Amino acid sequence: MEQKTKGKLYGIGVGPGDPELLTVKAVKAIESADIIISPTKKMGKPSIALRIADRYIKPETELVVMDFPMLSLSEERDKLEAQWGENADRIQQMLDDGKTAVFLTLGDPMVYSTYSYVMKFLLDRGMAVETISGVPSFCSLAAHLNVPLTQGEESLGIVGMTQPEAEVNAVLDAHQNIVVMKVSADAKGLAEALRKRHLEQNFVMISNIGMANEKITRNIEDLEGKVPYLSTVLIKKQK
C-alpha cells in the first residue's frame, strides 16, 4: 500500500497592514494552500491578518480559525502552552492528512508572533515547516516616513512594553535608536520614560499603519491617552 505524503505548514508574515506589502512568495503559498489558518485573540473576533491577506485567498480554500488568547506569558505560561499544544495537534492532523496549510501572522513571523511557539511544537514532532518573512511594522514605519532606523555606527534596540520596566529602561538607555512594540500595553509608562529622558520631541508613533484609519503622531500627549493595539514607536535620540 502506497504511503500518503505528509503535508507542509507555511508560516507567513502578511506585513503591518497594506496587502501590497506581502511578498510574491507569500502570495504564491496562500494561493496554492489547501487550508488557511487564521489566528484570533478571541473566537468570533475578526482577524486583522486574515483581512490583509483576504484578496489572495481562493474561494474554495478551507478556512480554519484558531484561538490564541492574549494572556501574560510570564504569569500564565502553562495555559498558553496547553493552547499552543492543542493548536499544534490540529495542525499536525492537517499535515498528516497530506494538506498544505498556511498560518497567517501580522508583520514578520519571527517578531513577537504566536506562530513561533506553534512552529516549535511542530518542528519537534518532525513536521515539515517553512517560514516566509513579512515586513515588520517598524521597517514599514521607517520607510513610510523616510526616516532611517540606523546610520553609520548607530545601534538599534527593540523592546516591547509587555516587558518589565527595568528591561524597557535598559534598552532606552543603551541605544541611539529604539523601536517600541506592543505600545498599548503600557503607553503611559513609555510617555513617562520619554519625559524623564527629555525625549518628548524625539519619537514618532504610527498606529494602524497602511490601513484606512492610520494615524501618525509626534505628540507626547497622544501616548498618555488611549493608544490603538497596532501601534509602533520609533525613538531617535539624534534627530
C-alpha positions in Angstrom: 0.0 0.0 0.0 1.4 3.4 -1.0 2.2 5.6 1.9 0.5 9.0 1.9 2.8 12.0 1.6 2.5 14.3 4.6 1.7 18.0 4.1 3.5 21.1 4.9 2.9 24.2 7.0 3.8 27.6 5.8 4.1 30.4 8.4 3.5 33.6 6.5 4.0 37.2 7.6 1.4 39.4 6.0 3.2 42.6 7.0 1.8 45.5 9.0 -1.4 46.3 7.1 -1.0 47.1 3.4 -1.9 44.0 1.3 0.5 45.1 -1.3 3.4 44.5 1.1 3.1 40.7 1.0 6.0 39.1 -0.8 5.5 37.2 -4.1 6.5 34.0 -2.3 3.9 34.6 0.4 1.1 35.2 -2.2 2.0 32.1 -4.1 1.9 30.0 -0.9 -1.5 31.5 0.0 -2.9 30.9 -3.4 -1.8 27.2 -3.5 -2.8 26.3 0.1 -5.5 23.7 0.9 -6.1 25.4 4.3 -5.7 28.9 5.7 -5.2 29.1 9.4 -6.3 32.4 10.9 -5.3 33.0 14.5 -7.6 35.2 16.7 -7.2 36.6 20.1 -10.9 35.9 20.8 -13.1 33.5 19.0 -15.6 35.4 16.9 -13.4 38.4 16.6 -12.2 39.2 13.1 -8.5 38.5 12.3 -6.6 41.5 11.0 -4.0 39.2 9.4 -6.9 37.5 7.5 -8.3 40.8 6.3 -4.9 41.8 5.0 -4.4 38.5 3.0 -8.0 38.1 2.0 -7.6 39.2 -1.6 -5.1 36.4 -2.3 -7.2 33.5 -0.8 -9.2 31.5 -3.3 -12.9 30.9 -2.6 -12.5 27.1 -2.4 -9.7 27.2 0.2 -10.7 25.9 3.6 -10.5 28.5 6.4 -9.7 27.4 10.0 -9.9 29.9 12.8 -7.7 29.1 15.9 -7.9 30.6 19.3 -4.7 32.2 20.6 -5.8 34.1 23.8 -4.0 37.2 25.0 -2.6 36.0 28.3 0.6 37.0 30.2 3.4 34.8 29.1 5.2 35.2 32.4 2.1 34.6 34.6 0.0 32.2 32.6 2.6 30.2 30.6 1.0 26.8 31.5 -2.4 27.9 30.0 -0.7 29.3 26.9 1.4 26.2 26.3 -1.6 24.0 26.6 -3.4 26.1 24.0 -0.3 26.1 21.7 -0.1 22.3 22.0 -3.8 21.9 21.2 -3.5 24.1 18.1 -0.3 22.2 17.1 -2.3 18.9 17.4 -4.9 20.3 15.0 -2.3 21.5 12.5 -0.4 18.2 12.7 -3.6 16.3 11.8 -3.9 18.5 8.7 -0.4 17.7 7.7 -0.8 14.0 8.4 -3.8 14.2 6.0 -1.4 15.5 3.3 -2.7 19.0 3.3 -0.8 22.2 2.7 -1.6 24.7 5.4 -0.8 28.4 5.7 -0.6 30.1 9.1 -1.2 33.9 8.7 0.5 36.3 11.1 0.9 40.0 11.3 4.3 41.6 10.5 7.1 39.0 10.4 6.5 35.5 11.8 9.7 35.8 13.9 8.9 39.1 15.7 6.6 38.7 18.7 4.4 36.1 16.9 2.4 33.3 18.5 3.2 31.3 15.3 6.8 30.9 16.6 5.6 28.8 19.5 3.4 26.5 17.4 6.2 26.2 14.9 8.5 24.8 17.6 5.9 22.2 18.7 5.6 21.0 15.1 9.4 21.1 14.3 9.9 19.0 17.5 7.5 16.4 16.1 9.3 16.3 12.7 6.7 18.1 10.7 7.6 20.0 7.5 7.5 23.7 8.2 8.6 26.7 6.1 8.5 30.2 7.4 8.2 33.1 4.9 9.3 36.5 6.2 7.0 39.5 6.2 7.6 43.3 6.6 7.8 44.2 10.3 5.8 47.2 11.4 9.0 49.1 12.4 10.6 48.7 9.0 7.4 49.8 7.3 7.2 52.8 9.7 10.8 53.9 8.8 10.1 53.5 5.0 6.7 55.2 5.3 8.3 58.3 6.9 11.6 58.2 5.0 13.4 58.0 8.4 16.4 55.6 8.7 16.3 53.2 11.5 20.1 53.3 11.9 23.0 55.0 10.2 26.8 54.7 10.4 27.8 53.4 13.9 24.4 53.8 15.5 22.8 50.9 17.3 19.1 49.8 17.2 17.2 48.4 20.2 13.8 46.6 20.0 11.7 46.3 23.1 8.0 45.5 23.9 6.0 47.3 26.5 4.9 44.0 27.9 8.5 43.5 29.3 9.5 44.5 32.8 10.1 48.2 33.4 13.8 47.6 34.1 14.3 45.9 30.8 12.5 48.7 28.9 14.6 51.3 30.6 17.8 49.3 29.9 17.0 49.3 26.1 16.1 53.0 26.2 19.4 53.9 27.8 21.6 51.6 25.7 20.8 52.6 22.1 20.7 55.6 19.9 17.6 54.3 18.1 14.8 52.4 19.8 11.8 50.6 18.4 9.0 50.1 20.9 6.4 47.5 20.1 3.2 46.4 21.9 2.9 50.1 22.9 -0.7 49.9 24.1 0.3 47.5 26.9 1.8 50.5 28.8 1.7 53.6 26.7 1.6 55.9 29.7 4.7 54.2 31.1 6.5 54.9 27.8 5.5 58.5 27.9 6.8 58.9 31.4 10.1 57.3 30.4 10.4 59.6 27.5 9.7 62.7 29.6 12.2 61.5 32.2 14.9 61.4 29.5 13.8 64.7 27.8 12.9 62.7 24.6 9.4 64.2 24.2 10.4 65.6 20.8 12.4 62.6 19.7 9.8 60.0 18.9 7.1 59.2 16.3 4.2 56.7 16.7 2.3 55.1 13.9 -1.0 53.4 14.6 -2.7 51.0 12.1 -0.1 51.6 9.5 -1.2 51.0 5.9 -4.8 50.9 6.9 -7.7 53.4 6.3 -7.5 54.6 10.0 -3.7 55.1 10.0 -2.5 57.8 12.4 0.9 59.4 12.8 1.7 61.4 15.8 4.7 63.1 17.5 2.6 64.5 20.3 3.6 63.0 23.7 0.0 63.6 25.0 -1.3 61.0 22.5 0.9 58.4 24.3 -0.8 59.4 27.5 -4.3 58.7 26.1 -5.8 55.6 24.6 -3.4 54.0 22.1 -4.6 51.6 19.4 -3.4 48.0 19.7 -1.5 48.1 16.4 0.9 50.9 17.3 4.7 51.2 17.0 7.0 53.9 18.3 10.4 54.9 16.9 12.7 56.9 19.1 15.8 58.6 17.7 18.0 60.3 20.2 19.8 62.2 17.4 17.2 63.9 15.3 
